């Protein structure tokens, strides 16, 4: 069984040395999180618990510059950062997919 939630944040970033993305610009990021396991006739985990953990993490980055937090803020590095932080809050293995705008994503 898979159980998941989706949240959104808006952030700016630039990729130093990158021809196209070297200038400061922004994206709306969609963050999908799902956990997997057996629900054993009940809940795998309450949606509210997943949303609370994810929202607390994302609130620290929303409407900010990713370069403040990551040396090279690609969607891959952003995804790893969020997944690591989420794992500290939710003790179940979680899959994280971060969409950078439409049609571009990284997943861990």
Phi and psi in radians as a Rosetta constraint file:
Dihedral C 1 N 2 CA 2 C 2 CIRCULARHARMONIC -1.984 0.35
Dihedral N 2 CA 2 C 2 N 3 CIRCULARHARMONIC 2.499 0.35
Dihedral C 2 N 3 CA 3 C 3 CIRCULARHARMONIC -2.382 0.35
Dihedral N 3 CA 3 C 3 N 4 CIRCULARHARMONIC 2.238 0.35
Dihedral C 3 N 4 CA 4 C 4 CIRCULARHARMONIC -2.549 0.35
Dihedral N 4 CA 4 C 4 N 5 CIRCULARHARMONIC 2.914 0.35
Dihedral C 4 N 5 CA 5 C 5 CIRCULARHARMONIC -2.415 0.35
Dihedral N 5 CA 5 C 5 N 6 CIRCULARHARMONIC 2.815 0.35
Dihedral C 5 N 6 CA 6 C 6 CIRCULARHARMONIC -2.316 0.35
Dihedral N 6 CA 6 C 6 N 7 CIRCULARHARMONIC 2.370 0.35
Dihedral C 6 N 7 CA 7 C 7 CIRCULARHARMONIC -2.350 0.35
Dihedral N 7 CA 7 C 7 N 8 CIRCULARHARMONIC 2.883 0.35
Dihedral C 7 N 8 CA 8 C 8 CIRCULARHARMONIC -2.310 0.35
Dihedral N 8 CA 8 C 8 N 9 CIRCULARHARMONIC 2.519 0.35
Dihedral C 8 N 9 CA 9 C 9 CIRCULARHARMONIC -2.470 0.35
Dihedral N 9 CA 9 C 9 N 10 CIRCULARHARMONIC 2.763 0.35
Dihedral C 9 N 10 CA 10 C 10 CIRCULARHARMONIC -2.012 0.35
Dihedral N 10 CA 10 C 10 N 11 CIRCULARHARMONIC 2.244 0.35
Dihedral C 10 N 11 CA 11 C 11 CIRCULARHARMONIC -2.515 0.35
Dihedral N 11 CA 11 C 11 N 12 CIRCULARHARMONIC 2.729 0.35
Dihedral C 11 N 12 CA 12 C 12 CIRCULARHARMONIC -1.811 0.35
Dihedral N 12 CA 12 C 12 N 13 CIRCULARHARMONIC 2.800 0.35
Dihedral C 12 N 13 CA 13 C 13 CIRCULARHARMONIC -2.948 0.35
Dihedral N 13 CA 13 C 13 N 14 CIRCULARHARMONIC 2.961 0.35
Dihedral C 13 N 14 CA 14 C 14 CIRCULARHARMONIC -2.576 0.35
Dihedral N 14 CA 14 C 14 N 15 CIRCULARHARMONIC 2.658 0.35
Dihedral C 14 N 15 CA 15 C 15 CIRCULARHARMONIC -1.933 0.35
Dihedral N 15 CA 15 C 15 N 16 CIRCULARHARMONIC 1.763 0.35
Dihedral C 15 N 16 CA 16 C 16 CIRCULARHARMONIC -0.903 0.35
Dihedral N 16 CA 16 C 16 N 17 CIRCULARHARMONIC 2.266 0.35
Dihedral C 16 N 17 CA 17 C 17 CIRCULARHARMONIC 1.461 0.35
Dihedral N 17 CA 17 C 17 N 18 CIRCULARHARMONIC -0.124 0.35
Dihedral C 17 N 18 CA 18 C 18 CIRCULARHARMONIC -1.462 0.35
Dihedral N 18 CA 18 C 18 N 19 CIRCULARHARMONIC 2.300 0.35
Dihedral C 18 N 19 CA 19 C 19 CIRCULARHARMONIC -1.007 0.35
Dihedral N 19 CA 19 C 19 N 20 CIRCULARHARMONIC -0.839 0.35
Dihedral C 19 N 20 CA 20 C 20 CIRCULARHARMONIC -1.609 0.35
Dihedral N 20 CA 20 C 20 N 21 CIRCULARHARMONIC -0.635 0.35
Dihedral C 20 N 21 CA 21 C 21 CIRCULARHARMONIC -1.815 0.35
Dihedral N 21 CA 21 C 21 N 22 CIRCULARHARMONIC 0.285 0.35
Dihedral C 21 N 22 CA 22 C 22 CIRCULARHARMONIC -1.299 0.35
Dihedral N 22 CA 22 C 22 N 23 CIRCULARHARMONIC -0.326 0.35
Dihedral C 22 N 23 CA 23 C 23 CIRCULARHARMONIC -1.603 0.35
Dihedral N 23 CA 23 C 23 N 24 CIRCULARHARMONIC 2.602 0.35
Dihedral C 23 N 24 CA 24 C 24 CIRCULARHARMONIC -1.042 0.35
Dihedral N 24 CA 24 C 24 N 25 CIRCULARHARMONIC 2.279 0.35
Dihedral C 24 N 25 CA 25 C 25 CIRCULARHARMONIC -2.694 0.35
Dihedral N 25 CA 25 C 25 N 26 CIRCULARHARMONIC 3.010 0.35
Dihedral C 25 N 26 CA 26 C 26 CIRCULARHARMONIC -2.258 0.35
Dihedral N 26 CA 26 C 26 N 27 CIRCULARHARMONIC 2.854 0.35
Dihedral C 26 N 27 CA 27 C 27 CIRCULARHARMONIC -2.475 0.35
Dihedral N 27 CA 27 C 27 N 28 CIRCULARHARMONIC 2.708 0.35
Dihedral C 27 N 28 CA 28 C 28 CIRCULARHARMONIC -1.638 0.35
Dihedral N 28 CA 28 C 28 N 29 CIRCULARHARMONIC 2.118 0.35
Dihedral C 28 N 29 CA 29 C 29 CIRCULARHARMONIC -1.756 0.35
Dihedral N 29 CA 29 C 29 N 30 CIRCULARHARMONIC 2.272 0.35
Dihedral C 29 N 30 CA 30 C 30 CIRCULARHARMONIC -1.762 0.35
Dihedral N 30 CA 30 C 30 N 31 CIRCULARHARMONIC 2.266 0.35
Dihedral C 30 N 31 CA 31 C 31 CIRCULARHARMONIC -2.070 0.35
Dihedral N 31 CA 31 C 31 N 32 CIRCULARHARMONIC 2.004 0.35
Dihedral C 31 N 32 CA 32 C 32 CIRCULARHARMONIC -1.810 0.35
Dihedral N 32 CA 32 C 32 N 33 CIRCULARHARMONIC 2.319 0.35
Dihedral C 32 N 33 CA 33 C 33 CIRCULARHARMONIC -2.251 0.35
Dihedral N 33 CA 33 C 33 N 34 CIRCULARHARMONIC 2.317 0.35
Dihedral C 33 N 34 CA 34 C 34 CIRCULARHARMONIC -2.453 0.35
Dihedral N 34 CA 34 C 34 N 35 CIRCULARHARMONIC 2.613 0.35
Dihedral C 34 N 35 CA 35 C 35 CIRCULARHARMONIC -2.005 0.35
Dihedral N 35 CA 35 C 35 N 36 CIRCULARHARMONIC 2.815 0.35
Dihedral C 35 N 36 CA 36 C 36 CIRCULARHARMONIC -2.324 0.35
Dihedral N 36 CA 36 C 36 N 37 CIRCULARHARMONIC 2.468 0.35
Dihedral C 36 N 37 CA 37 C 37 CIRCULARHARMONIC 2.970 0.35
Dihedral N 37 CA 37 C 37 N 38 CIRCULARHARMONIC -3.034 0.35
Dihedral C 37 N 38 CA 38 C 38 CIRCULARHARMONIC -1.687 0.35
Dihedral N 38 CA 38 C 38 N 39 CIRCULARHARMONIC 2.254 0.35
Dihedral C 38 N 39 CA 39 C 39 CIRCULARHARMONIC -1.496 0.35
Dihedral N 39 CA 39 C 39 N 40 CIRCULARHARMONIC -0.232 0.35
Dihedral C 39 N 40 CA 40 C 40 CIRCULARHARMONIC 0.871 0.35
Dihedral N 40 CA 40 C 40 N 41 CIRCULARHARMONIC 0.751 0.35
Dihedral C 40 N 41 CA 41 C 41 CIRCULARHARMONIC 1.411 0.35
Dihedral N 41 CA 41 C 41 N 42 CIRCULARHARMONIC -0.006 0.35
Dihedral C 41 N 42 CA 42 C 42 CIRCULARHARMONIC -2.290 0.35
Dihedral N 42 CA 42 C 42 N 43 CIRCULARHARMONIC -2.454 0.35
Dihedral C 42 N 43 CA 43 C 43 CIRCULARHARMONIC -1.696 0.35
Dihedral N 43 CA 43 C 43 N 44 CIRCULARHARMONIC 2.450 0.35
Dihedral C 43 N 44 CA 44 C 44 CIRCULARHARMONIC -1.222 0.35
Dihedral N 44 CA 44 C 44 N 45 CIRCULARHARMONIC -0.858 0.35
Dihedral C 44 N 45 CA 45 C 45 CIRCULARHARMONIC -2.882 0.35
Dihedral N 45 CA 45 C 45 N 46 CIRCULARHARMONIC 2.526 0.35
Dihedral C 45 N 46 CA 46 C 46 CIRCULARHARMONIC -1.164 0.35
Dihedral N 46 CA 46 C 46 N 47 CIRCULARHARMONIC 2.323 0.35
Dihedral C 46 N 47 CA 47 C 47 CIRCULARHARMONIC -0.895 0.35
Dihedral N 47 CA 47 C 47 N 48 CIRCULARHARMONIC -0.695 0.35
Dihedral C 47 N 48 CA 48 C 48 CIRCULARHARMONIC -1.044 0.35
Dihedral N 48 CA 48 C 48 N 49 CIRCULARHARMONIC -0.618 0.35
Dihedral C 48 N 49 CA 49 C 49 CIRCULARHARMONIC -1.210 0.35
Dihedral N 49 CA 49 C 49 N 50 CIRCULARHARMONIC -0.712 0.35
Dihedral C 49 N 50 CA 50 C 50 CIRCULARHARMONIC -1.159 0.35
Dihedral N 50 CA 50 C 50 N 51 CIRCULARHARMONIC -0.832 0.35
Dihedral C 50 N 51 CA 51 C 51 CIRCULARHARMONIC -1.078 0.35
Dihedral N 51 CA 51 C 51 N 52 CIRCULARHARMONIC -0.732 0.35
Dihedral C 51 N 52 CA 52 C 52 CIRCULARHARMONIC -1.067 0.35
Dihedral N 52 CA 52 C 52 N 53 CIRCULARHARMONIC -0.794 0.35
Dihedral C 52 N 53 CA 53 C 53 CIRCULARHARMONIC -1.137 0.35
Dihedral N 53 CA 53 C 53 N 54 CIRCULARHARMONIC -0.814 0.35
Dihedral C 53 N 54 CA 54 C 54 CIRCULARHARMONIC -1.161 0.35
Dihedral N 54 CA 54 C 54 N 55 CIRCULARHARMONIC -0.772 0.35
Dihedral C 54 N 55 CA 55 C 55 CIRCULARHARMONIC -1.085 0.35
Dihedral N 55 CA 55 C 55 N 56 CIRCULARHARMONIC -0.664 0.35
Dihedral C 55 N 56 CA 56 C 56 CIRCULARHARMONIC -1.100 0.35
Dihedral N 56 CA 56 C 56 N 57 CIRCULARHARMONIC -0.703 0.35
Dihedral C 56 N 57 CA 57 C 57 CIRCULARHARMONIC -1.193 0.35
Dihedral N 57 CA 57 C 57 N 58 CIRCULARHARMONIC -0.881 0.35
Dihedral C 57 N 58 CA 58 C 58 CIRCULARHARMONIC -1.140 0.35
Dihedral N 58 CA 58 C 58 N 59 CIRCULARHARMONIC -0.524 0.35
Dihedral C 58 N 59 CA 59 C 59 CIRCULARHARMONIC -1.038 0.35
Dihedral N 59 CA 59 C 59 N 60 CIRCULARHARMONIC -0.501 0.35
Dihedral C 59 N 60 CA 60 C 60 CIRCULARHARMONIC -1.255 0.35
Dihedral N 60 CA 60 C 60 N 61 CIRCULARHARMONIC -0.347 0.35
Dihedral C 60 N 61 CA 61 C 61 CIRCULARHARMONIC -1.945 0.35
Dihedral N 61 CA 61 C 61 N 62 CIRCULARHARMONIC -0.336 0.35
Dihedral C 61 N 62 CA 62 C 62 CIRCULARHARMONIC -1.039 0.35
Dihedral N 62 CA 62 C 62 N 63 CIRCULARHARMONIC 2.312 0.35
Dihedral C 62 N 63 CA 63 C 63 CIRCULARHARMONIC 1.020 0.35
Dihedral N 63 CA 63 C 63 N 64 CIRCULARHARMONIC 0.601 0.35
Dihedral C 63 N 64 CA 64 C 64 CIRCULARHARMONIC -2.213 0.35
Dihedral N 64 CA 64 C 64 N 65 CIRCULARHARMONIC 3.135 0.35
Dihedral C 64 N 65 CA 65 C 65 CIRCULARHARMONIC -1.754 0.35
Dihedral N 65 CA 65 C 65 N 66 CIRCULARHARMONIC 2.073 0.35
Dihedral C 65 N 66 CA 66 C 66 CIRCULARHARMONIC -0.989 0.35
Dihedral N 66 CA 66 C 66 N 67 CIRCULARHARMONIC -0.494 0.35
Dihedral C 66 N 67 CA 67 C 67 CIRCULARHARMONIC -1.126 0.35
Dihedral N 67 CA 67 C 67 N 68 CIRCULARHARMONIC -0.296 0.35
Dihedral C 67 N 68 CA 68 C 68 CIRCULARHARMONIC -1.223 0.35
Dihedral N 68 CA 68 C 68 N 69 CIRCULARHARMONIC -0.466 0.35
Dihedral C 68 N 69 CA 69 C 69 CIRCULARHARMONIC -1.905 0.35
Dihedral N 69 CA 69 C 69 N 70 CIRCULARHARMONIC -0.453 0.35
Dihedral C 69 N 70 CA 70 C 70 CIRCULARHARMONIC -2.310 0.35
Dihedral N 70 CA 70 C 70 N 71 CIRCULARHARMONIC 2.418 0.35
Dihedral C 70 N 71 CA 71 C 71 CIRCULARHARMONIC -1.120 0.35
Dihedral N 71 CA 71 C 71 N 72 CIRCULARHARMONIC -0.712 0.35
Dihedral C 71 N 72 CA 72 C 72 CIRCULARHARMONIC -2.365 0.35
Dihedral N 72 CA 72 C 72 N 73 CIRCULARHARMONIC 1.527 0.35
Dihedral C 72 N 73 CA 73 C 73 CIRCULARHARMONIC -1.421 0.35
Dihedral N 73 CA 73 C 73 N 74 CIRCULARHARMONIC 1.181 0.35
Dihedral C 73 N 74 CA 74 C 74 CIRCULARHARMONIC -1.329 0.35
Dihedral N 74 CA 74 C 74 N 75 CIRCULARHARMONIC 2.898 0.35
Dihedral C 74 N 75 CA 75 C 75 CIRCULARHARMONIC -1.090 0.35
Dihedral N 75 CA 75 C 75 N 76 CIRCULARHARMONIC -0.532 0.35
Dihedral C 75 N 76 CA 76 C 76 CIRCULARHARMONIC -1.118 0.35
Dihedral N 76 CA 76 C 76 N 77 CIRCULARHARMONIC -0.812 0.35
Dihedral C 76 N 77 CA 77 C 77 CIRCULARHARMONIC -1.212 0.35
Dihedral N 77 CA 77 C 77 N 78 CIRCULARHARMONIC -0.623 0.35
Dihedral C 77 N 78 CA 78 C 78 CIRCULARHARMONIC -1.103 0.35
Dihedral N 78 CA 78 C 78 N 79 CIRCULARHARMONIC -0.770 0.35
Dihedral C 78 N 79 CA 79 C 79 CIRCULARHARMONIC -1.065 0.35
Dihedral N 79 CA 79 C 79 N 80 CIRCULARHARMONIC -0.788 0.35
Dihedral C 79 N 80 CA 80 C 80 CIRCULARHARMONIC -1.078 0.35
Dihedral N 80 CA 80 C 80 N 81 CIRCULARHARMONIC -0.722 0.35
Dihedral C 80 N 81 CA 81 C 81 CIRCULARHARMONIC -1.076 0.35
Dihedral N 81 CA 81 C 81 N 82 CIRCULARHARMONIC -0.860 0.35
Dihedral C 81 N 82 CA 82 C 82 CIRCULARHARMONIC -1.114 0.35
Dihedral N 82 CA 82 C 82 N 83 CIRCULARHARMONIC -0.754 0.35
Dihedral C 82 N 83 CA 83 C 83 CIRCULARHARMONIC -1.079 0.35
Dihedral N 83 CA 83 C 83 N 84 CIRCULARHARMONIC -0.762 0.35
Dihedral C 83 N 84 CA 84 C 84 CIRCULARHARMONIC -1.080 0.35
Dihedral N 84 CA 84 C 84 N 85 CIRCULARHARMONIC -0.796 0.35
Dihedral C 84 N 85 CA 85 C 85 CIRCULARHARMONIC -1.133 0.35
Dihedral N 85 CA 85 C 85 N 86 CIRCULARHARMONIC -0.693 0.35
Dihedral C 85 N 86 CA 86 C 86 CIRCULARHARMONIC -1.158 0.35
Dihedral N 86 CA 86 C 86 N 87 CIRCULARHARMONIC -0.682 0.35
Dihedral C 86 N 87 CA 87 C 87 CIRCULARHARMONIC -1.051 0.35
Dihedral N 87 CA 87 C 87 N 88 CIRCULARHARMONIC -0.527 0.35
Dihedral C 87 N 88 CA 88 C 88 CIRCULARHARMONIC -1.208 0.35
Dihedral N 88 CA 88 C 88 N 89 CIRCULARHARMONIC -0.465 0.35
Dihedral C 88 N 89 CA 89 C 89 CIRCULARHARMONIC -1.692 0.35
Dihedral N 89 CA 89 C 89 N 90 CIRCULARHARMONIC -0.609 0.35
Dihedral C 89 N 90 CA 90 C 90 CIRCULARHARMONIC -1.972 0.35
Dihedral N 90 CA 90 C 90 N 91 CIRCULARHARMONIC 2.117 0.35
Dihedral C 90 N 91 CA 91 C 91 CIRCULARHARMONIC -1.440 0.35
Dihedral N 91 CA 91 C 91 N 92 CIRCULARHARMONIC -0.019 0.35
Dihedral C 91 N 92 CA 92 C 92 CIRCULARHARMONIC -1.602 0.35
Dihedral N 92 CA 92 C 92 N 93 CIRCULARHARMONIC 2.579 0.35
Dihedral C 92 N 93 CA 93 C 93 CIRCULARHARMONIC -1.033 0.35
Dihedral N 93 CA 93 C 93 N 94 CIRCULARHARMONIC 2.279 0.35
Dihedral C 93 N 94 CA 94 C 94 CIRCULARHARMONIC -2.135 0.35
Dihedral N 94 CA 94 C 94 N 95 CIRCULARHARMONIC 2.488 0.35
Dihedral C 94 N 95 CA 95 C 95 CIRCULARHARMONIC -1.755 0.35
Dihedral N 95 CA 95 C 95 N 96 CIRCULARHARMONIC 2.330 0.35
Dihedral C 95 N 96 CA 96 C 96 CIRCULARHARMONIC -2.155 0.35
Dihedral N 96 CA 96 C 96 N 97 CIRCULARHARMONIC 2.263 0.35
Dihedral C 96 N 97 CA 97 C 97 CIRCULARHARMONIC -2.143 0.35
Dihedral N 97 CA 97 C 97 N 98 CIRCULARHARMONIC 2.218 0.35
Dihedral C 97 N 98 CA 98 C 98 CIRCULARHARMONIC -2.002 0.35
Dihedral N 98 CA 98 C 98 N 99 CIRCULARHARMONIC 2.141 0.35
Dihedral C 98 N 99 CA 99 C 99 CIRCULARHARMONIC -1.686 0.35
Dihedral N 99 CA 99 C 99 N 100 CIRCULARHARMONIC 2.235 0.35
Dihedral C 99 N 100 CA 100 C 100 CIRCULARHARMONIC -1.790 0.35
Dihedral N 100 CA 100 C 100 N 101 CIRCULARHARMONIC 1.663 0.35
Dihedral C 100 N 101 CA 101 C 101 CIRCULARHARMONIC 1.272 0.35
Dihedral N 101 CA 101 C 101 N 102 CIRCULARHARMONIC -2.553 0.35
Dihedral C 101 N 102 CA 102 C 102 CIRCULARHARMONIC -1.815 0.35
Dihedral N 102 CA 102 C 102 N 103 CIRCULARHARMONIC 2.277 0.35
Dihedral C 102 N 103 CA 103 C 103 CIRCULARHARMONIC 1.414 0.35
Dihedral N 103 CA 103 C 103 N 104 CIRCULARHARMONIC 0.102 0.35
Dihedral C 103 N 104 CA 104 C 104 CIRCULARHARMONIC -2.265 0.35
Dihedral N 104 CA 104 C 104 N 105 CIRCULARHARMONIC 2.190 0.35
Dihedral C 104 N 105 CA 105 C 105 CIRCULARHARMONIC -2.659 0.35
Dihedral N 105 CA 105 C 105 N 106 CIRCULARHARMONIC 2.856 0.35
Dihedral C 105 N 106 CA 106 C 106 CIRCULARHARMONIC -2.288 0.35
Dihedral N 106 CA 106 C 106 N 107 CIRCULARHARMONIC 2.592 0.35
Dihedral C 106 N 107 CA 107 C 107 CIRCULARHARMONIC -2.429 0.35
Dihedral N 107 CA 107 C 107 N 108 CIRCULARHARMONIC 2.484 0.35
